[in-house]
């Protein structure tokens, strides 16, 4: 397959790509390994460069099948393909929370990863997160946790400090937004985040609730804890932002919509993942050199704390792949120090390999990585472990309830009481 054909294929739909693969397999040299991805930022655009060293060494061809940006939609498509034992997809890129739900469909990579030195090289907790019943079902490729992005120039202009509580953020965002609009900056908003009804809202809302001392939706021991006054107060706070310091359109925002508003200079604060840092400093960014990051704000009272949802992505090999040997080799490469270093430098992704945090090239390209150390100290996992195979249904019920509160369709106390009943039914 020529480079031109490869590029065209990667930009087409998943179905068109699979048809093209069938038509060209006989003419292809080496093995064609398909990998699905719905990553944000520059991951899709940088894919050719990322896999080029592997393709050159092996003579194989890695073909990307683009997926929806919504991880909820992506997970649904994965389930359909895997339930059908679809052999056309060789490698799946997986969210950190999906291992327990999809483990039965993936190859055990323990032996291969051990031989490649990846078990020892990675942070133990991240390897543990991808291990189900003693089997490593996915190899980590990067990790992340969100932070508060803030405009250093605007805070300095108005003599404001970086907010450490949600109350301070709300007041500071409103003050700067009002002052800027009075000065003629009519497009400015105080705070942008992810309010669409999808997995990203589960992350945002978990942070609000945990920071208020409202628990983790479902606790590690399986207790459903979400129906409590602290959780309700957190959601009412977030609902108060919509139409005041956040546009009403935030209810449809995912990561990239939030970044779009922020990167055009139209937000004072933004909640987002590490990938947005390098992009925000790109030459075409209106906020380049005018921002920094801090831990997300804490909730009120003695139980208030900062909380950041633990994220990260991995690669898994389908049990139904006809090219398992080449697929495993590609997964090992994508999880290697070589590929993680390239991702860190070119995409701003935080490595899961400990040694890369001391790599001079990585640190030169990403001096802000040190800022995420405090963020990771406040990392909180989603309840994927206690929910097990039911996590997707749990998350859907949660973000749907939260979205109803944010939209003004119901009050938080009523929504959480109903949610508790729904979660009991799901987990029974």
ABEGO torsion letter per residue (X at the ends): XBAAAAAAAAABBAAAAAAAAAAAAAABBEBBBBBBBABBEAAAAAAAAAAAAAAAAAGBBBBBBBBBABAAAAAAAAAAAAAAGBAABABBBBBAAAAAAAAAABBBAAAAAAAAGAAAABBAAAAAAABBGGBBABBBABBBBBBBBBBAAAAAAAGBBBBABAAAAAAAAAAAAAAAAAAGBAABBABBBBABBBAAAAAAAAAAAAAAGAEAGBBAAGBBAABBAAAAAAAAAAAAABGBABBAAAAABBAAAAAAAAAAGABABBBBBAAAAAAAABAABAABGABBBBBBBBBBEAABBBBBBBBEBBBBBBAABAAAAAAAAAAAAAABAAAAAAAAAAAGBBBABAAAAABAAAAAABAAAAAAAAAAAABBBBAAAAAEAAAAAAAAAAAAAAAAAAAGABBAAAAAAAAAAAAAAAAX
